[in-house]
Amino acid sequence: MDAVIKRIDYLQNLMFTRETAALNKELLGFTDELIPLLSMLNEEQTRVMNEILSLLNIALSNQDYLLMADLLEYEMKSFLSNHLCERNIN
């Protein structure tokens, strides 16, 4: 879990420094890290995660890196902390 949070921090740094090539590559790695975690979610949690991922995809399509950073900080980190940390996932 800590690795996922650190990856989010790194992604946000790439957004703020506008390193878009590295950002796109790291986003793929980030989604690969999320896939095993998704199996631990119930149906409602999966729906929320899909909404967050959909919003991230829209922000990426619009090159709205500020929105992406906010979604990662205030939605993704919060969601992962609330729903996966309670299971002691590292």
C-alpha positions in Angstrom: 0.0 0.0 0.0 2.8 2.4 0.8 4.3 1.8 -2.6 1.0 2.8 -4.2 0.9 6.0 -2.2 4.5 6.8 -3.1 3.7 6.2 -6.7 0.8 8.7 -6.4 3.2 11.3 -4.9 5.6 10.7 -7.8 2.9 11.0 -10.4 1.8 14.3 -8.9 5.4 15.6 -9.0 5.6 14.6 -12.7 2.3 16.6 -13.3 3.6 19.7 -11.6 6.9 19.5 -13.5 5.1 18.8 -16.8 7.1 15.7 -17.6 4.3 14.3 -19.7 6.2 11.5 -21.4 7.3 10.1 -18.1 3.8 10.7 -16.6 2.1 8.7 -19.3 4.6 5.8 -18.7 4.2 6.0 -15.0 0.4 6.1 -15.2 0.5 2.7 -17.0 2.6 1.3 -14.2 0.3 2.8 -11.6 -2.8 1.1 -13.1 -0.9 -2.2 -13.2 -0.3 -1.8 -9.5 -3.9 -1.2 -8.8 -5.2 -4.3 -10.6 -4.4 -6.8 -7.8 -5.9 -4.4 -5.3 -9.2 -4.3 -7.1 -9.9 -7.9 -6.3 -10.1 -6.9 -2.6 -12.9 -4.4 -3.1 -16.6 -5.1 -2.8 -19.1 -4.1 -5.5 -19.7 -0.6 -4.2 -16.0 0.1 -3.6 -15.3 -1.2 -7.2 -17.9 1.2 -8.5 -16.3 4.2 -6.7 -12.8 3.2 -7.9 -14.1 3.0 -11.5 -15.5 6.5 -11.1 -12.2 7.8 -9.9 -10.4 6.1 -12.8 -12.9 7.4 -15.3 -12.4 11.0 -14.0 -8.6 10.5 -14.2 -9.0 9.4 -17.8 -11.1 12.4 -18.7 -8.5 14.7 -17.0 -5.7 13.0 -18.9 -7.5 13.3 -22.2 -8.0 17.1 -21.5 -4.4 17.4 -20.3 -5.8 18.9 -17.1 -2.9 17.9 -14.8 -4.2 20.0 -11.9 -7.4 18.1 -11.9 -5.5 14.8 -12.1 -3.3 15.8 -9.2 -6.4 16.8 -7.1 -8.1 13.5 -8.0 -5.1 11.5 -7.0 -4.6 13.5 -3.7 -8.2 13.9 -2.5 -10.0 11.0 -4.1 -7.6 8.1 -4.8 -5.4 8.5 -1.7 -8.4 8.9 0.5 -10.2 5.9 -1.1 -7.2 3.6 -0.9 -6.4 4.7 2.7 -10.0 4.2 3.9 -10.6 0.9 2.1 -7.3 -0.9 1.9 -5.3 0.3 4.9 -8.0 -1.1 7.1 -7.1 -4.5 5.7 -3.4 -3.9 6.5 -2.3 -4.1 2.9 1.3 -3.0 2.3 
